[in-house]
Amino acid sequence: CRDIIKNGYNGYLFQKGNVSELEKKIMKVYNLKKFQLNKIQNNARLRVISHFDEQVVIQKKLNFIKKSI
């Protein structure tokens, strides 16, 4: 997740197994104003589209294969 999520930009990270920290992050999201939540959601969507869209992944694989040949 740390490769995908940028803390506070497109989501929130917490230390694995740290229930207290997870609770704090859940409450942080719960207490966000609508525009703040929308911004994080939009940032997350843009990150997925720009890095993990099917065409992007295929192109990265093709480029890797071309470089390997």
KOLGUTI-382976 format. One record per atom (N, C-alpha, C, O): residue in three letters; chain; atom name; x, y, z. Coordinates in Angstrom, 1 decimal. Layout:
! KOLGUTI-382976
<vodren: ala, drenlum: A, marse: CA, xx: X, yy: Y, zz: Z>
...
//
This chain:
! KOLGUTI-382976
<vodren: cys, drenlum: A, marse: N, xx: 0.8, yy: -1.2, zz: 0.0>
<vodren: cys, drenlum: A, marse: CA, xx: 0.0, yy: 0.0, zz: 0.0>
<vodren: cys, drenlum: A, marse: C, xx: 0.8, yy: 1.3, zz: 0.0>
<vodren: cys, drenlum: A, marse: O, xx: 0.4, yy: 2.3, zz: -0.5>
<vodren: arg, drenlum: A, marse: N, xx: 2.0, yy: 1.2, zz: 0.6>
<vodren: arg, drenlum: A, marse: CA, xx: 2.8, yy: 2.4, zz: 0.7>
<vodren: arg, drenlum: A, marse: C, xx: 3.3, yy: 2.9, zz: -0.7>
<vodren: arg, drenlum: A, marse: O, xx: 3.7, yy: 4.0, zz: -0.8>
<vodren: asp, drenlum: A, marse: N, xx: 3.3, yy: 2.0, zz: -1.7>
<vodren: asp, drenlum: A, marse: CA, xx: 3.6, yy: 2.4, zz: -3.1>
<vodren: asp, drenlum: A, marse: C, xx: 2.5, yy: 3.1, zz: -3.8>
<vodren: asp, drenlum: A, marse: O, xx: 2.7, yy: 3.8, zz: -4.7>
<vodren: ile, drenlum: A, marse: N, xx: 1.3, yy: 2.8, zz: -3.3>
<vodren: ile, drenlum: A, marse: CA, xx: 0.1, yy: 3.4, zz: -3.9>
<vodren: ile, drenlum: A, marse: C, xx: -0.5, yy: 4.6, zz: -3.2>
<vodren: ile, drenlum: A, marse: O, xx: -0.8, yy: 5.6, zz: -3.8>
<vodren: ile, drenlum: A, marse: N, xx: -0.5, yy: 4.5, zz: -1.8>
<vodren: ile, drenlum: A, marse: CA, xx: -1.1, yy: 5.5, zz: -1.0>
<vodren: ile, drenlum: A, marse: C, xx: 0.0, yy: 6.5, zz: -0.5>
<vodren: ile, drenlum: A, marse: O, xx: 1.0, yy: 6.1, zz: 0.0>
<vodren: lys, drenlum: A, marse: N, xx: -0.3, yy: 7.8, zz: -0.8>
<vodren: lys, drenlum: A, marse: CA, xx: 0.5, yy: 8.8, zz: -0.2>
<vodren: lys, drenlum: A, marse: C, xx: -0.3, yy: 9.4, zz: 0.9>
<vodren: lys, drenlum: A, marse: O, xx: -1.4, yy: 10.0, zz: 0.8>
<vodren: asn, drenlum: A, marse: N, xx: 0.2, yy: 9.2, zz: 2.1>
<vodren: asn, drenlum: A, marse: CA, xx: -0.5, yy: 9.6, zz: 3.4>
<vodren: asn, drenlum: A, marse: C, xx: -1.0, yy: 11.0, zz: 3.4>
<vodren: asn, drenlum: A, marse: O, xx: -0.3, yy: 11.9, zz: 3.2>
<vodren: gly, drenlum: A, marse: N, xx: -2.4, yy: 11.1, zz: 3.5>
<vodren: gly, drenlum: A, marse: CA, xx: -3.0, yy: 12.4, zz: 3.6>
<vodren: gly, drenlum: A, marse: C, xx: -3.3, yy: 13.0, zz: 2.2>
<vodren: gly, drenlum: A, marse: O, xx: -4.0, yy: 14.0, zz: 2.1>
<vodren: tyr, drenlum: A, marse: N, xx: -2.8, yy: 12.4, zz: 1.1>
<vodren: tyr, drenlum: A, marse: CA, xx: -3.0, yy: 12.9, zz: -0.2>
<vodren: tyr, drenlum: A, marse: C, xx: -4.1, yy: 12.1, zz: -0.9>
<vodren: tyr, drenlum: A, marse: O, xx: -5.0, yy: 12.7, zz: -1.5>
<vodren: asn, drenlum: A, marse: N, xx: -4.0, yy: 10.8, zz: -0.9>
<vodren: asn, drenlum: A, marse: CA, xx: -5.0, yy: 9.9, zz: -1.6>
<vodren: asn, drenlum: A, marse: C, xx: -5.4, yy: 8.8, zz: -0.7>
<vodren: asn, drenlum: A, marse: O, xx: -6.0, yy: 7.8, zz: -1.1>
<vodren: gly, drenlum: A, marse: N, xx: -5.2, yy: 9.0, zz: 0.6>
<vodren: gly, drenlum: A, marse: CA, xx: -5.6, yy: 8.0, zz: 1.6>
<vodren: gly, drenlum: A, marse: C, xx: -4.8, yy: 8.2, zz: 2.9>
<vodren: gly, drenlum: A, marse: O, xx: -4.1, yy: 9.2, zz: 3.0>
<vodren: tyr, drenlum: A, marse: N, xx: -4.9, yy: 7.2, zz: 3.8>
<vodren: tyr, drenlum: A, marse: CA, xx: -4.2, yy: 7.3, zz: 5.0>
<vodren: tyr, drenlum: A, marse: C, xx: -3.5, yy: 6.0, zz: 5.3>
<vodren: tyr, drenlum: A, marse: O, xx: -4.1, yy: 4.9, zz: 5.1>
<vodren: leu, drenlum: A, marse: N, xx: -2.3, yy: 6.0, zz: 5.8>
<vodren: leu, drenlum: A, marse: CA, xx: -1.5, yy: 4.8, zz: 6.2>
<vodren: leu, drenlum: A, marse: C, xx: -1.5, yy: 4.7, zz: 7.7>
<vodren: leu, drenlum: A, marse: O, xx: -1.6, yy: 5.7, zz: 8.4>
<vodren: phe, drenlum: A, marse: N, xx: -1.4, yy: 3.5, zz: 8.1>
<vodren: phe, drenlum: A, marse: CA, xx: -1.2, yy: 3.2, zz: 9.5>
<vodren: phe, drenlum: A, marse: C, xx: -0.3, yy: 2.0, zz: 9.6>
<vodren: phe, drenlum: A, marse: O, xx: -0.2, yy: 1.2, zz: 8.7>
<vodren: gln, drenlum: A, marse: N, xx: 0.4, yy: 1.8, zz: 10.8>
<vodren: gln, drenlum: A, marse: CA, xx: 1.3, yy: 0.7, zz: 11.0>
<vodren: gln, drenlum: A, marse: C, xx: 0.5, yy: -0.6, zz: 11.2>
<vodren: gln, drenlum: A, marse: O, xx: -0.4, yy: -0.6, zz: 11.9>
<vodren: lys, drenlum: A, marse: N, xx: 0.9, yy: -1.6, zz: 10.4>
<vodren: lys, drenlum: A, marse: CA, xx: 0.3, yy: -2.9, zz: 10.5>
<vodren: lys, drenlum: A, marse: C, xx: 0.2, yy: -3.4, zz: 12.0>
<vodren: lys, drenlum: A, marse: O, xx: 1.2, yy: -3.4, zz: 12.7>
<vodren: gly, drenlum: A, marse: N, xx: -1.0, yy: -3.8, zz: 12.3>
<vodren: gly, drenlum: A, marse: CA, xx: -1.2, yy: -4.3, zz: 13.7>
<vodren: gly, drenlum: A, marse: C, xx: -1.5, yy: -3.3, zz: 14.7>
<vodren: gly, drenlum: A, marse: O, xx: -1.8, yy: -3.6, zz: 15.9>
<vodren: asn, drenlum: A, marse: N, xx: -1.4, yy: -2.0, zz: 14.4>
<vodren: asn, drenlum: A, marse: CA, xx: -1.6, yy: -0.9, zz: 15.3>
<vodren: asn, drenlum: A, marse: C, xx: -3.1, yy: -0.5, zz: 15.3>
<vodren: asn, drenlum: A, marse: O, xx: -3.4, yy: 0.4, zz: 14.5>
<vodren: val, drenlum: A, marse: N, xx: -3.9, yy: -1.1, zz: 16.1>
<vodren: val, drenlum: A, marse: CA, xx: -5.3, yy: -0.9, zz: 16.1>
<vodren: val, drenlum: A, marse: C, xx: -5.6, yy: 0.6, zz: 16.5>
<vodren: val, drenlum: A, marse: O, xx: -6.6, yy: 1.2, zz: 16.0>
<vodren: ser, drenlum: A, marse: N, xx: -4.9, yy: 1.1, zz: 17.5>
<vodren: ser, drenlum: A, marse: CA, xx: -5.1, yy: 2.5, zz: 17.9>
<vodren: ser, drenlum: A, marse: C, xx: -4.9, yy: 3.4, zz: 16.8>
<vodren: ser, drenlum: A, marse: O, xx: -5.7, yy: 4.4, zz: 16.6>
<vodren: glu, drenlum: A, marse: N, xx: -3.8, yy: 3.3, zz: 16.1>
<vodren: glu, drenlum: A, marse: CA, xx: -3.5, yy: 4.1, zz: 14.9>
<vodren: glu, drenlum: A, marse: C, xx: -4.6, yy: 4.0, zz: 13.8>
<vodren: glu, drenlum: A, marse: O, xx: -5.0, yy: 5.0, zz: 13.2>
<vodren: leu, drenlum: A, marse: N, xx: -5.1, yy: 2.8, zz: 13.6>
<vodren: leu, drenlum: A, marse: CA, xx: -6.1, yy: 2.6, zz: 12.6>
<vodren: leu, drenlum: A, marse: C, xx: -7.4, yy: 3.3, zz: 13.0>
<vodren: leu, drenlum: A, marse: O, xx: -8.0, yy: 3.9, zz: 12.2>
<vodren: glu, drenlum: A, marse: N, xx: -7.7, yy: 3.2, zz: 14.3>
<vodren: glu, drenlum: A, marse: CA, xx: -8.9, yy: 3.9, zz: 14.8>
<vodren: glu, drenlum: A, marse: C, xx: -8.8, yy: 5.4, zz: 14.6>
<vodren: glu, drenlum: A, marse: O, xx: -9.8, yy: 6.1, zz: 14.2>
<vodren: lys, drenlum: A, marse: N, xx: -7.6, yy: 6.0, zz: 14.8>
<vodren: lys, drenlum: A, marse: CA, xx: -7.4, yy: 7.4, zz: 14.7>
<vodren: lys, drenlum: A, marse: C, xx: -7.6, yy: 7.8, zz: 13.2>
<vodren: lys, drenlum: A, marse: O, xx: -8.2, yy: 8.8, zz: 12.9>
<vodren: lys, drenlum: A, marse: N, xx: -7.1, yy: 6.9, zz: 12.3>
<vodren: lys, drenlum: A, marse: CA, xx: -7.2, yy: 7.2, zz: 10.9>
<vodren: lys, drenlum: A, marse: C, xx: -8.7, yy: 7.1, zz: 10.4>
<vodren: lys, drenlum: A, marse: O, xx: -9.1, yy: 8.0, zz: 9.6>
<vodren: ile, drenlum: A, marse: N, xx: -9.4, yy: 6.2, zz: 10.9>
<vodren: ile, drenlum: A, marse: CA, xx: -10.8, yy: 6.1, zz: 10.6>
<vodren: ile, drenlum: A, marse: C, xx: -11.6, yy: 7.3, zz: 11.1>
<vodren: ile, drenlum: A, marse: O, xx: -12.4, yy: 7.8, zz: 10.4>
<vodren: met, drenlum: A, marse: N, xx: -11.3, yy: 7.7, zz: 12.3>
<vodren: met, drenlum: A, marse: CA, xx: -11.9, yy: 8.9, zz: 12.8>
<vodren: met, drenlum: A, marse: C, xx: -11.5, yy: 10.2, zz: 12.0>
<vodren: met, drenlum: A, marse: O, xx: -12.4, yy: 11.1, zz: 11.8>
<vodren: lys, drenlum: A, marse: N, xx: -10.3, yy: 10.2, zz: 11.6>
<vodren: lys, drenlum: A, marse: CA, xx: -9.8, yy: 11.3, zz: 10.8>
<vodren: lys, drenlum: A, marse: C, xx: -10.7, yy: 11.4, zz: 9.5>
<vodren: lys, drenlum: A, marse: O, xx: -11.1, yy: 12.5, zz: 9.1>
<vodren: val, drenlum: A, marse: N, xx: -10.9, yy: 10.3, zz: 8.8>
<vodren: val, drenlum: A, marse: CA, xx: -11.7, yy: 10.3, zz: 7.6>
<vodren: val, drenlum: A, marse: C, xx: -13.1, yy: 10.6, zz: 7.9>
<vodren: val, drenlum: A, marse: O, xx: -13.7, yy: 11.4, zz: 7.2>
<vodren: tyr, drenlum: A, marse: N, xx: -13.6, yy: 10.1, zz: 9.0>
<vodren: tyr, drenlum: A, marse: CA, xx: -15.0, yy: 10.3, zz: 9.4>
<vodren: tyr, drenlum: A, marse: C, xx: -15.3, yy: 11.8, zz: 9.6>
<vodren: tyr, drenlum: A, marse: O, xx: -16.3, yy: 12.3, zz: 9.3>
<vodren: asn, drenlum: A, marse: N, xx: -14.2, yy: 12.5, zz: 10.2>
<vodren: asn, drenlum: A, marse: CA, xx: -14.4, yy: 13.9, zz: 10.5>
<vodren: asn, drenlum: A, marse: C, xx: -14.0, yy: 14.9, zz: 9.4>
<vodren: asn, drenlum: A, marse: O, xx: -14.0, yy: 16.1, zz: 9.6>
<vodren: leu, drenlum: A, marse: N, xx: -13.6, yy: 14.4, zz: 8.3>
<vodren: leu, drenlum: A, marse: CA, xx: -13.2, yy: 15.3, zz: 7.2>
<vodren: leu, drenlum: A, marse: C, xx: -14.4, yy: 16.0, zz: 6.7>
<vodren: leu, drenlum: A, marse: O, xx: -15.5, yy: 15.5, zz: 6.7>
<vodren: lys, drenlum: A, marse: N, xx: -14.2, yy: 17.2, zz: 6.2>
<vodren: lys, drenlum: A, marse: CA, xx: -15.2, yy: 18.0, zz: 5.6>
<vodren: lys, drenlum: A, marse: C, xx: -15.4, yy: 17.4, zz: 4.2>
<vodren: lys, drenlum: A, marse: O, xx: -14.5, yy: 16.7, zz: 3.6>
<vodren: lys, drenlum: A, marse: N, xx: -16.6, yy: 17.6, zz: 3.6>
<vodren: lys, drenlum: A, marse: CA, xx: -17.0, yy: 16.9, zz: 2.3>
<vodren: lys, drenlum: A, marse: C, xx: -16.0, yy: 17.3, zz: 1.2>
<vodren: lys, drenlum: A, marse: O, xx: -15.6, yy: 16.4, zz: 0.5>
<vodren: phe, drenlum: A, marse: N, xx: -15.5, yy: 18.5, zz: 1.2>
<vodren: phe, drenlum: A, marse: CA, xx: -14.6, yy: 18.9, zz: 0.1>
<vodren: phe, drenlum: A, marse: C, xx: -13.2, yy: 18.2, zz: 0.3>
<vodren: phe, drenlum: A, marse: O, xx: -12.5, yy: 17.9, zz: -0.7>
<vodren: gln, drenlum: A, marse: N, xx: -12.8, yy: 18.0, zz: 1.6>
<vodren: gln, drenlum: A, marse: CA, xx: -11.6, yy: 17.3, zz: 1.9>
<vodren: gln, drenlum: A, marse: C, xx: -11.6, yy: 15.9, zz: 1.4>
<vodren: gln, drenlum: A, marse: O, xx: -10.7, yy: 15.3, zz: 0.8>
<vodren: leu, drenlum: A, marse: N, xx: -12.8, yy: 15.2, zz: 1.8>
<vodren: leu, drenlum: A, marse: CA, xx: -12.9, yy: 13.8, zz: 1.4>
<vodren: leu, drenlum: A, marse: C, xx: -13.0, yy: 13.7, zz: -0.1>
<vodren: leu, drenlum: A, marse: O, xx: -12.4, yy: 12.8, zz: -0.7>
<vodren: asn, drenlum: A, marse: N, xx: -13.7, yy: 14.6, zz: -0.8>
<vodren: asn, drenlum: A, marse: CA, xx: -13.8, yy: 14.6, zz: -2.3>
<vodren: asn, drenlum: A, marse: C, xx: -12.4, yy: 14.7, zz: -2.9>
<vodren: asn, drenlum: A, marse: O, xx: -12.1, yy: 14.1, zz: -3.9>
<vodren: lys, drenlum: A, marse: N, xx: -11.6, yy: 15.6, zz: -2.3>
<vodren: lys, drenlum: A, marse: CA, xx: -10.2, yy: 15.8, zz: -2.8>
<vodren: lys, drenlum: A, marse: C, xx: -9.4, yy: 14.5, zz: -2.7>
<vodren: lys, drenlum: A, marse: O, xx: -8.7, yy: 14.1, zz: -3.7>
<vodren: ile, drenlum: A, marse: N, xx: -9.4, yy: 13.9, zz: -1.6>
<vodren: ile, drenlum: A, marse: CA, xx: -8.7, yy: 12.6, zz: -1.4>
<vodren: ile, drenlum: A, marse: C, xx: -9.2, yy: 11.5, zz: -2.3>
<vodren: ile, drenlum: A, marse: O, xx: -8.4, yy: 10.8, zz: -2.9>
<vodren: gln, drenlum: A, marse: N, xx: -10.5, yy: 11.4, zz: -2.5>
<vodren: gln, drenlum: A, marse: CA, xx: -11.1, yy: 10.5, zz: -3.4>
<vodren: gln, drenlum: A, marse: C, xx: -10.7, yy: 10.7, zz: -4.8>
<vodren: gln, drenlum: A, marse: O, xx: -10.3, yy: 9.8, zz: -5.5>
<vodren: asn, drenlum: A, marse: N, xx: -10.7, yy: 12.0, zz: -5.2>
<vodren: asn, drenlum: A, marse: CA, xx: -10.2, yy: 12.3, zz: -6.6>
<vodren: asn, drenlum: A, marse: C, xx: -8.8, yy: 12.0, zz: -6.8>
<vodren: asn, drenlum: A, marse: O, xx: -8.4, yy: 11.5, zz: -7.8>
<vodren: asn, drenlum: A, marse: N, xx: -7.9, yy: 12.3, zz: -5.8>
<vodren: asn, drenlum: A, marse: CA, xx: -6.5, yy: 12.0, zz: -5.9>
<vodren: asn, drenlum: A, marse: C, xx: -6.3, yy: 10.5, zz: -6.0>
<vodren: asn, drenlum: A, marse: O, xx: -5.4, yy: 10.1, zz: -6.8>
<vodren: ala, drenlum: A, marse: N, xx: -7.0, yy: 9.7, zz: -5.3>
<vodren: ala, drenlum: A, marse: CA, xx: -6.9, yy: 8.3, zz: -5.3>
<vodren: ala, drenlum: A, marse: C, xx: -7.3, yy: 7.8, zz: -6.7>
<vodren: ala, drenlum: A, marse: O, xx: -6.6, yy: 6.9, zz: -7.3>
<vodren: arg, drenlum: A, marse: N, xx: -8.4, yy: 8.3, zz: -7.2>
<vodren: arg, drenlum: A, marse: CA, xx: -8.8, yy: 7.9, zz: -8.5>
<vodren: arg, drenlum: A, marse: C, xx: -7.8, yy: 8.2, zz: -9.6>
<vodren: arg, drenlum: A, marse: O, xx: -7.5, yy: 7.4, zz: -10.5>
<vodren: leu, drenlum: A, marse: N, xx: -7.3, yy: 9.4, zz: -9.6>
<vodren: leu, drenlum: A, marse: CA, xx: -6.3, yy: 9.8, zz: -10.6>
<vodren: leu, drenlum: A, marse: C, xx: -5.0, yy: 9.0, zz: -10.5>
<vodren: leu, drenlum: A, marse: O, xx: -4.4, yy: 8.6, zz: -11.5>
<vodren: arg, drenlum: A, marse: N, xx: -4.6, yy: 8.6, zz: -9.3>
<vodren: arg, drenlum: A, marse: CA, xx: -3.4, yy: 7.8, zz: -9.1>
<vodren: arg, drenlum: A, marse: C, xx: -3.7, yy: 6.4, zz: -9.7>
<vodren: arg, drenlum: A, marse: O, xx: -2.8, yy: 5.9, zz: -10.4>
<vodren: val, drenlum: A, marse: N, xx: -4.8, yy: 5.8, zz: -9.5>
<vodren: val, drenlum: A, marse: CA, xx: -5.1, yy: 4.5, zz: -10.1>
<vodren: val, drenlum: A, marse: C, xx: -5.2, yy: 4.6, zz: -11.6>
<vodren: val, drenlum: A, marse: O, xx: -4.6, yy: 3.7, zz: -12.2>
<vodren: ile, drenlum: A, marse: N, xx: -5.8, yy: 5.6, zz: -12.1>
<vodren: ile, drenlum: A, marse: CA, xx: -5.9, yy: 5.7, zz: -13.6>
<vodren: ile, drenlum: A, marse: C, xx: -4.5, yy: 5.9, zz: -14.2>
<vodren: ile, drenlum: A, marse: O, xx: -4.2, yy: 5.3, zz: -15.2>
<vodren: ser, drenlum: A, marse: N, xx: -3.7, yy: 6.8, zz: -13.6>
<vodren: ser, drenlum: A, marse: CA, xx: -2.4, yy: 7.1, zz: -14.2>
<vodren: ser, drenlum: A, marse: C, xx: -1.4, yy: 6.0, zz: -14.0>
<vodren: ser, drenlum: A, marse: O, xx: -0.4, yy: 5.9, zz: -14.8>
<vodren: his, drenlum: A, marse: N, xx: -1.5, yy: 5.1, zz: -13.1>
<vodren: his, drenlum: A, marse: CA, xx: -0.5, yy: 4.1, zz: -12.8>
<vodren: his, drenlum: A, marse: C, xx: -1.0, yy: 2.6, zz: -13.0>
<vodren: his, drenlum: A, marse: O, xx: -0.2, yy: 1.8, zz: -13.2>
<vodren: phe, drenlum: A, marse: N, xx: -2.3, yy: 2.4, zz: -12.9>
<vodren: phe, drenlum: A, marse: CA, xx: -2.8, yy: 1.0, zz: -12.9>
<vodren: phe, drenlum: A, marse: C, xx: -3.9, yy: 0.7, zz: -13.9>
<vodren: phe, drenlum: A, marse: O, xx: -4.4, yy: -0.4, zz: -13.9>
<vodren: asp, drenlum: A, marse: N, xx: -4.2, yy: 1.7, zz: -14.7>
<vodren: asp, drenlum: A, marse: CA, xx: -5.2, yy: 1.4, zz: -15.8>
<vodren: asp, drenlum: A, marse: C, xx: -4.6, yy: 0.3, zz: -16.7>
<vodren: asp, drenlum: A, marse: O, xx: -3.4, yy: 0.2, zz: -16.9>
<vodren: glu, drenlum: A, marse: N, xx: -5.5, yy: -0.5, zz: -17.2>
<vodren: glu, drenlum: A, marse: CA, xx: -5.1, yy: -1.6, zz: -18.1>
<vodren: glu, drenlum: A, marse: C, xx: -4.1, yy: -1.2, zz: -19.2>
<vodren: glu, drenlum: A, marse: O, xx: -3.1, yy: -1.9, zz: -19.4>
<vodren: gln, drenlum: A, marse: N, xx: -4.4, yy: -0.1, zz: -19.9>
<vodren: gln, drenlum: A, marse: CA, xx: -3.6, yy: 0.3, zz: -21.0>
<vodren: gln, drenlum: A, marse: C, xx: -2.2, yy: 0.8, zz: -20.5>
<vodren: gln, drenlum: A, marse: O, xx: -1.2, yy: 0.6, zz: -21.2>
<vodren: val, drenlum: A, marse: N, xx: -2.2, yy: 1.4, zz: -19.4>
<vodren: val, drenlum: A, marse: CA, xx: -0.9, yy: 1.9, zz: -18.8>
<vodren: val, drenlum: A, marse: C, xx: -0.1, yy: 0.7, zz: -18.4>
<vodren: val, drenlum: A, marse: O, xx: 1.1, yy: 0.7, zz: -18.7>
<vodren: val, drenlum: A, marse: N, xx: -0.6, yy: -0.3, zz: -17.8>
<vodren: val, drenlum: A, marse: CA, xx: 0.1, yy: -1.5, zz: -17.4>
<vodren: val, drenlum: A, marse: C, xx: 0.6, yy: -2.3, zz: -18.6>
<vodren: val, drenlum: A, marse: O, xx: 1.8, yy: -2.7, zz: -18.7>
<vodren: ile, drenlum: A, marse: N, xx: -0.2, yy: -2.4, zz: -19.6>
<vodren: ile, drenlum: A, marse: CA, xx: 0.2, yy: -3.1, zz: -20.9>
<vodren: ile, drenlum: A, marse: C, xx: 1.3, yy: -2.4, zz: -21.5>
<vodren: ile, drenlum: A, marse: O, xx: 2.3, yy: -3.0, zz: -21.9>
<vodren: gln, drenlum: A, marse: N, xx: 1.2, yy: -1.1, zz: -21.6>
<vodren: gln, drenlum: A, marse: CA, xx: 2.3, yy: -0.3, zz: -22.2>
<vodren: gln, drenlum: A, marse: C, xx: 3.6, yy: -0.4, zz: -21.5>
<vodren: gln, drenlum: A, marse: O, xx: 4.7, yy: -0.5, zz: -22.1>
<vodren: lys, drenlum: A, marse: N, xx: 3.6, yy: -0.4, zz: -20.1>
<vodren: lys, drenlum: A, marse: CA, xx: 4.8, yy: -0.6, zz: -19.3>
<vodren: lys, drenlum: A, marse: C, xx: 5.4, yy: -2.0, zz: -19.6>
<vodren: lys, drenlum: A, marse: O, xx: 6.6, yy: -2.1, zz: -19.7>
<vodren: lys, drenlum: A, marse: N, xx: 4.6, yy: -3.0, zz: -19.7>
<vodren: lys, drenlum: A, marse: CA, xx: 5.1, yy: -4.4, zz: -20.0>
<vodren: lys, drenlum: A, marse: C, xx: 5.7, yy: -4.4, zz: -21.4>
<vodren: lys, drenlum: A, marse: O, xx: 6.7, yy: -5.0, zz: -21.5>
<vodren: leu, drenlum: A, marse: N, xx: 5.0, yy: -3.8, zz: -22.4>
<vodren: leu, drenlum: A, marse: CA, xx: 5.6, yy: -3.8, zz: -23.7>
<vodren: leu, drenlum: A, marse: C, xx: 6.9, yy: -3.1, zz: -23.8>
<vodren: leu, drenlum: A, marse: O, xx: 7.8, yy: -3.6, zz: -24.4>
<vodren: asn, drenlum: A, marse: N, xx: 7.0, yy: -2.0, zz: -23.1>
<vodren: asn, drenlum: A, marse: CA, xx: 8.3, yy: -1.2, zz: -23.0>
<vodren: asn, drenlum: A, marse: C, xx: 9.4, yy: -2.1, zz: -22.4>
<vodren: asn, drenlum: A, marse: O, xx: 10.5, yy: -2.0, zz: -22.8>
<vodren: phe, drenlum: A, marse: N, xx: 9.0, yy: -2.8, zz: -21.3>
<vodren: phe, drenlum: A, marse: CA, xx: 10.0, yy: -3.6, zz: -20.7>
<vodren: phe, drenlum: A, marse: C, xx: 10.5, yy: -4.7, zz: -21.6>
<vodren: phe, drenlum: A, marse: O, xx: 11.7, yy: -5.0, zz: -21.7>
<vodren: ile, drenlum: A, marse: N, xx: 9.6, yy: -5.3, zz: -22.3>
<vodren: ile, drenlum: A, marse: CA, xx: 9.9, yy: -6.4, zz: -23.2>
<vodren: ile, drenlum: A, marse: C, xx: 10.8, yy: -5.9, zz: -24.4>
<vodren: ile, drenlum: A, marse: O, xx: 11.8, yy: -6.5, zz: -24.7>
<vodren: lys, drenlum: A, marse: N, xx: 10.5, yy: -4.7, zz: -24.9>
<vodren: lys, drenlum: A, marse: CA, xx: 11.3, yy: -4.1, zz: -26.0>
<vodren: lys, drenlum: A, marse: C, xx: 12.7, yy: -3.8, zz: -25.5>
<vodren: lys, drenlum: A, marse: O, xx: 13.6, yy: -4.0, zz: -26.2>
<vodren: lys, drenlum: A, marse: N, xx: 12.8, yy: -3.4, zz: -24.3>
<vodren: lys, drenlum: A, marse: CA, xx: 14.1, yy: -3.1, zz: -23.7>
<vodren: lys, drenlum: A, marse: C, xx: 14.9, yy: -4.3, zz: -23.5>
<vodren: lys, drenlum: A, marse: O, xx: 16.2, yy: -4.3, zz: -23.5>
<vodren: ser, drenlum: A, marse: N, xx: 14.2, yy: -5.4, zz: -23.2>
<vodren: ser, drenlum: A, marse: CA, xx: 14.9, yy: -6.7, zz: -22.9>
<vodren: ser, drenlum: A, marse: C, xx: 15.4, yy: -7.4, zz: -24.1>
<vodren: ser, drenlum: A, marse: O, xx: 16.3, yy: -8.3, zz: -24.1>
<vodren: ile, drenlum: A, marse: N, xx: 14.8, yy: -7.1, zz: -25.3>
<vodren: ile, drenlum: A, marse: CA, xx: 15.2, yy: -7.8, zz: -26.5>
<vodren: ile, drenlum: A, marse: C, xx: 16.4, yy: -7.3, zz: -27.1>
<vodren: ile, drenlum: A, marse: O, xx: 16.8, yy: -7.7, zz: -28.2>
//
